[in-house]
Amino acid sequence: MAPNRTPKVIIIGAGIGGLTAAVALRRIGIHVEVYERARALRTAGTGLSIMSNALSALGTLGIDLGLDRRGRAIESFQLLTSDGRPIRTLPLKQIGDRLGAPSVNIHRADLQHALLDALGDRPITLGAAASGFETTADGVRVHFADGREARGDVLLGADGFHSVIRRQVAGPEKAREAGYICWLATAACPQEPGGSVRHYWGPGQRFGLIDIGHGRTYWWGTKNMSPAAARGWQGDRRDIALAFVDWADEVQAAIRATPQQAIISVPAQDRRFLDRWGQGRVTLLGDAAHPMLTSLGQGAGMAVEDAVVLAESLATVADVPSALRRYESRRRERTRQLVQKSRTLSLIEQFERPLPRALRDAYFRWVPKSVLYRQNQSVLRYRAAA
Ligand SMILES: Cc1cc2nc3c(=O)[nH]c(=O)nc-3n(C[C@H](O)[C@H](O)[C@H](O)COP(=O)(O)OP(=O)(O)OC[C@H]3O[C@@H](n4cnc5c(N)ncnc54)[C@H](O)[C@@H]3O)c2cc1C
């Protein structure tokens, strides 16, 4: 980077994307200030996948998840019918071996700890809810709900699905509701096979049962319902158990083993893909830029990749606005594709009627291994260079 003084990047949001960006930018000598709306750094108590591409991208930043202490590499990834009959094993373990980086499942809090460890001292101001920004020829000024202000050379909106920075960049938008709910929890379930991921498919419903290591299982369930019902869902564990009453024993056992307060519910949503993520000295990253449905397990992975590419662009392009546009153009096609692939897969996975389900299951049973490899490898490979 060629400026006369070290620039300062204001990062809004200390989620996975904001924290990774802070690590990546500091590694190239850029000052960062992170502002987080929450009053404490804590995460909802569920797991998530960090697939091979995201693990590779974290590796370029020297971030090691420390799998001996947290998380579990995927050893087997199975698709099954709702009553537990195998449909297909996906070659994610083999692709991870080929790429030299496994796909991993981890508790969100553990991922957050790994990122905070990598950050060292914490340039994070908590309880700071950004409300808007202004730009000048040589800087940005961010306003916070409590009247505070922050000034810097770059503004990075890493403030998630409901980003206020995106709202100012893109104008008001409506979320795209997918028409189903996701329930999620982490529990000490009856022991699952080490490193296993199992996705059960039923009519308009799915269940995921995932070993995140160290005696913990992450599970999620989905069920088709109207967008309004998914947004306003008020049920409890008994309702979830009822929704999966005829499913495989281990599915029901996982729900039974989970305390009510450990379960969270979120409506399945994404947004129309945004072509322009910023202007001048402002840009977006992660869910603020390209929120996607969860079917590929890549939302956090894309935030991590964004952070690495942003730092590379700022390190190699001297003019700050040009560096931000370069970052956006390097990320646009990859993230556009994954938003679309996640939508398509989600639609197929949530099929309710017997015929489409039968065709889907037959496809996954018989599709050649080489096609599965190709489809998955294109998502799981992180390409460092532009
Ligand atoms: C059910 C479900 C399952 C998922 N599973 C996976 C998975 O397995 N693998 C995967 O890769 N991804 C998964 N995702 C997606 C993943 O959680 C997101 O893509 C990822 O968290 C995005 O990171 P982010 O940093 O962009 O946003 P977030 O993690 O949402 O972080 C945004 C941060 O900004 C803060 N913030 C918000 N507004 C303001 C404001 N005005 N001022 C200051 N701070 C603010 C928030 O408090 C938050 O800390 C899943 C998502 C869901 C809903």
PDBQT file of the ligand as one rigid body, heavy atoms in Angstrom, charges set to zero:
ROOT
HETATM    1  C1  LIG A 401     -29.559 -21.115  10.691  1.00  0.00    +0.000 C 
HETATM    2  C2  LIG A 401     -28.239 -20.686  10.153  1.00  0.00    +0.000 A 
HETATM    3  C3  LIG A 401     -27.231 -21.623   9.964  1.00  0.00    +0.000 A 
HETATM    4  C4  LIG A 401     -26.021 -21.242   9.387  1.00  0.00    +0.000 A 
HETATM    5  N1  LIG A 401     -25.039 -22.162   9.197  1.00  0.00    +0.000 NA
HETATM    6  C5  LIG A 401     -23.887 -21.800   8.616  1.00  0.00    +0.000 A 
HETATM    7  C6  LIG A 401     -22.849 -22.743   8.409  1.00  0.00    +0.000 A 
HETATM    8  O1  LIG A 401     -22.947 -23.914   8.785  1.00  0.00    +0.000 OA
HETATM    9  N2  LIG A 401     -21.698 -22.317   7.800  1.00  0.00    +0.000 N 
HETATM   10  C7  LIG A 401     -21.532 -21.035   7.396  1.00  0.00    +0.000 A 
HETATM   11  O2  LIG A 401     -20.478 -20.706   6.826  1.00  0.00    +0.000 OA
HETATM   12  N3  LIG A 401     -22.497 -20.109   7.601  1.00  0.00    +0.000 NA
HETATM   13  C8  LIG A 401     -23.652 -20.460   8.201  1.00  0.00    +0.000 A 
HETATM   14  N4  LIG A 401     -24.622 -19.542   8.405  1.00  0.00    +0.000 N 
HETATM   15  C9  LIG A 401     -24.416 -18.170   7.948  1.00  0.00    +0.000 C 
HETATM   16  C10 LIG A 401     -23.510 -17.424   8.890  1.00  0.00    +0.000 C 
HETATM   17  O3  LIG A 401     -24.023 -17.451  10.195  1.00  0.00    +0.000 OA
HETATM   18  C11 LIG A 401     -23.388 -15.993   8.421  1.00  0.00    +0.000 C 
HETATM   19  O4  LIG A 401     -23.164 -15.967   7.041  1.00  0.00    +0.000 OA
HETATM   20  C12 LIG A 401     -22.232 -15.315   9.127  1.00  0.00    +0.000 C 
HETATM   21  O5  LIG A 401     -22.500 -15.250  10.510  1.00  0.00    +0.000 OA
HETATM   22  C13 LIG A 401     -22.035 -13.927   8.563  1.00  0.00    +0.000 C 
HETATM   23  O6  LIG A 401     -21.061 -13.264   9.285  1.00  0.00    +0.000 OA
HETATM   24  P1  LIG A 401     -21.089 -11.690   9.346  1.00  0.00    +0.000 P 
HETATM   25  O7  LIG A 401     -19.925 -11.313  10.190  1.00  0.00    +0.000 OA
HETATM   26  O8  LIG A 401     -21.231 -11.122   7.992  1.00  0.00    +0.000 OA
HETATM   27  O9  LIG A 401     -22.457 -11.334  10.096  1.00  0.00    +0.000 OA
HETATM   28  P2  LIG A 401     -22.870 -11.670  11.570  1.00  0.00    +0.000 P 
HETATM   29  O10 LIG A 401     -22.212 -12.904  12.062  1.00  0.00    +0.000 OA
HETATM   30  O11 LIG A 401     -24.352 -11.569  11.622  1.00  0.00    +0.000 OA
HETATM   31  O12 LIG A 401     -22.255 -10.482  12.416  1.00  0.00    +0.000 OA
HETATM   32  C14 LIG A 401     -22.736  -9.159  12.319  1.00  0.00    +0.000 C 
HETATM   33  C15 LIG A 401     -22.341  -8.425  13.590  1.00  0.00    +0.000 C 
HETATM   34  O13 LIG A 401     -22.698  -7.055  13.438  1.00  0.00    +0.000 OA
HETATM   35  C16 LIG A 401     -23.324  -6.605  14.613  1.00  0.00    +0.000 C 
HETATM   36  N5  LIG A 401     -24.196  -5.474  14.243  1.00  0.00    +0.000 N 
HETATM   37  C17 LIG A 401     -25.372  -5.525  13.581  1.00  0.00    +0.000 A 
HETATM   38  N6  LIG A 401     -25.863  -4.299  13.388  1.00  0.00    +0.000 NA
HETATM   39  C18 LIG A 401     -24.971  -3.441  13.951  1.00  0.00    +0.000 A 
HETATM   40  C19 LIG A 401     -24.897  -2.013  14.064  1.00  0.00    +0.000 A 
HETATM   41  N7  LIG A 401     -25.860  -1.226  13.586  1.00  0.00    +0.000 N 
HETATM   42  N8  LIG A 401     -23.829  -1.452  14.685  1.00  0.00    +0.000 NA
HETATM   43  C20 LIG A 401     -22.834  -2.248  15.194  1.00  0.00    +0.000 A 
HETATM   44  N9  LIG A 401     -22.849  -3.591  15.114  1.00  0.00    +0.000 NA
HETATM   45  C21 LIG A 401     -23.902  -4.188  14.485  1.00  0.00    +0.000 A 
HETATM   46  C22 LIG A 401     -24.074  -7.821  15.126  1.00  0.00    +0.000 C 
HETATM   47  O14 LIG A 401     -24.391  -7.699  16.508  1.00  0.00    +0.000 OA
HETATM   48  C23 LIG A 401     -23.084  -8.931  14.815  1.00  0.00    +0.000 C 
HETATM   49  O15 LIG A 401     -22.173  -9.116  15.875  1.00  0.00    +0.000 OA
HETATM   50  C24 LIG A 401     -25.830 -19.901   9.005  1.00  0.00    +0.000 A 
HETATM   51  C25 LIG A 401     -26.831 -18.942   9.237  1.00  0.00    +0.000 A 
HETATM   52  C26 LIG A 401     -28.018 -19.332   9.804  1.00  0.00    +0.000 A 
HETATM   53  C27 LIG A 401     -29.100 -18.295  10.013  1.00  0.00    +0.000 C 
ENDROOT
TORSDOF 0
